[in-house]
Structures are given as C-alpha cells and as structure tokens.
C-alpha cells in the first residue's frame, strides 16, 4: 500500500525522524518550538527537514 505522503512527495514526521536519527516526538518538539531540545539535535532535525 502506498502512503499518502509518498504520492504527494512530502515527508512525514516519521520520515524526518528516520533521516535525523531521532524519534518522531523529538521532531515534533523541534518543529513546535515549545519543549527544550539541544542545539545539536535541533540542527540535525532541521537539516533532515530541508533534505531532498
């Protein structure tokens, strides 16, 4: 079965988490900006978000 994100060419939080080597919760925390996340982790997640 094809995921909706694959059809649309978009990444899900799980896709970003896998690329960054963190949990989906951590990606959510970084993108939400509410919870404290280390600078190194934030950088890894944002690089994964911008990755093609």
Backbone bond lengths (Angstrom), bond angles and torsions (degrees), N, CA, C in turn:
res aa  C-N    CA-C-N  psi(-1)  N-CA   C-N-CA  omega(-1)  CA-C   N-CA-C  phi
1 X - - - 1.447 - - 1.524 109.43 -
2 X 1.297 117.14 137.04 1.448 122.34 -179.49 1.521 110.13 -89.99
3 X 1.325 115.04 133.20 1.463 119.20 178.52 1.525 109.75 -76.19
4 X 1.300 115.83 151.15 1.458 122.04 179.72 1.526 111.12 -58.21
5 X 1.341 117.48 -38.33 1.465 121.16 -179.11 1.522 111.47 -65.78
6 X 1.332 117.40 -32.09 1.453 120.62 178.75 1.519 111.03 -68.67
7 X 1.300 116.52 -37.91 1.455 121.26 179.40 1.521 110.19 -67.94
8 X 1.317 116.77 -42.61 1.454 121.46 -177.24 1.526 112.38 -81.30
9 X 1.341 117.96 -11.15 1.461 120.95 -178.62 1.516 113.18 75.32
10 X 1.310 117.36 22.85 1.459 121.99 -179.69 1.521 110.41 -106.70
11 X 1.319 114.50 157.85 1.460 120.27 175.43 1.515 109.95 -96.64
12 X 1.315 115.60 144.51 1.460 120.44 174.00 1.524 108.39 -95.25
13 X 1.317 115.79 170.65 1.466 119.79 175.82 1.522 109.74 -58.57
14 X 1.327 116.53 -38.25 1.472 120.02 178.86 1.528 111.36 -64.42
15 X 1.329 117.95 -38.49 1.465 121.27 177.50 1.526 110.23 -62.57
16 X 1.315 116.28 -46.99 1.472 121.56 179.73 1.520 109.83 -62.59
17 X 1.319 117.21 -43.37 1.467 121.62 -179.79 1.528 110.72 -59.93
18 X 1.324 116.38 -43.64 1.472 119.82 179.71 1.526 110.78 -63.36
19 X 1.322 117.44 -42.66 1.477 120.29 179.33 1.520 112.04 -65.81
20 X 1.337 116.96 -35.65 1.466 121.05 -177.78 1.520 112.93 -86.19
21 X 1.334 116.50 -14.65 1.459 119.95 -178.54 1.514 113.23 74.82
22 X 1.333 116.12 32.17 1.463 121.51 178.94 1.527 108.69 -129.76
23 X 1.318 116.89 178.43 1.465 120.24 178.19 1.528 110.43 -83.50
24 X 1.327 114.89 162.22 1.460 120.47 176.13 1.533 110.07 -62.34
25 X 1.317 116.85 -33.60 1.469 120.63 177.96 1.519 111.11 -62.65
26 X 1.326 116.30 -40.08 1.465 119.96 179.44 1.521 110.43 -65.32
27 X 1.328 117.06 -41.62 1.468 120.10 177.41 1.527 109.22 -59.97
28 X 1.302 116.93 -44.48 1.462 121.19 179.13 1.526 111.12 -60.45
29 X 1.312 116.51 -41.51 1.471 120.75 179.19 1.525 111.26 -63.88
30 X 1.332 115.96 -41.75 1.472 119.51 179.37 1.523 110.28 -65.21
31 X 1.328 116.99 -47.52 1.457 120.38 -177.10 1.517 112.22 -68.61
32 X 1.333 116.49 -33.11 1.460 120.42 178.88 1.512 113.02 -76.29
33 X 1.334 116.00 -29.34 1.452 121.33 177.62 1.517 115.41 69.88
34 X 1.326 118.03 15.00 1.463 120.74 -176.15 1.524 111.84 -94.60
35 X 1.323 117.11 -40.00 1.453 121.89 -175.42 1.525 110.99 -96.41
36 X 1.335 117.08 148.79 1.464 119.44 178.88 1.532 112.03 -69.09
37 X 1.312 115.51 131.78 1.463 123.12 176.79 1.519 106.12 -136.49
38 X 1.325 117.61 140.00 1.464 119.76 -178.34 1.527 110.60 -61.02
39 X 1.310 115.00 153.54 1.468 120.78 -178.93 1.527 111.03 -61.03
40 X 1.331 116.75 -38.82 1.465 120.48 -179.45 1.528 111.01 -64.69
41 X 1.311 116.44 -42.88 1.467 120.40 178.91 1.511 110.30 -66.94
42 X 1.312 117.09 -42.92 1.471 121.12 178.59 1.533 110.22 -57.98
43 X 1.322 116.65 -42.93 1.466 121.23 179.13 1.519 111.08 -63.18
44 X 1.346 117.40 -44.58 1.468 120.68 179.14 1.516 111.52 -60.95
45 X 1.315 116.10 -42.89 1.465 119.94 -179.14 1.530 110.00 -66.43
46 X 1.309 118.05 -45.99 1.468 119.98 -178.15 1.524 111.55 -65.39
47 X 1.308 118.04 -33.80 1.474 120.12 174.57 1.514 110.73 -65.44
48 X 1.320 116.57 -39.25 1.459 121.15 178.56 1.534 111.33 -67.73
49 X 1.325 116.44 -34.89 1.462 120.65 177.59 1.531 109.94 -64.25
50 X 1.307 116.58 -40.76 1.468 121.30 -176.65 1.526 113.43 -82.55
51 X 1.322 117.42 -12.56 1.469 121.44 -177.81 1.528 110.25 -65.66
52 X 1.326 115.66 143.85 1.473 119.21 179.00 1.509 113.19 -68.71
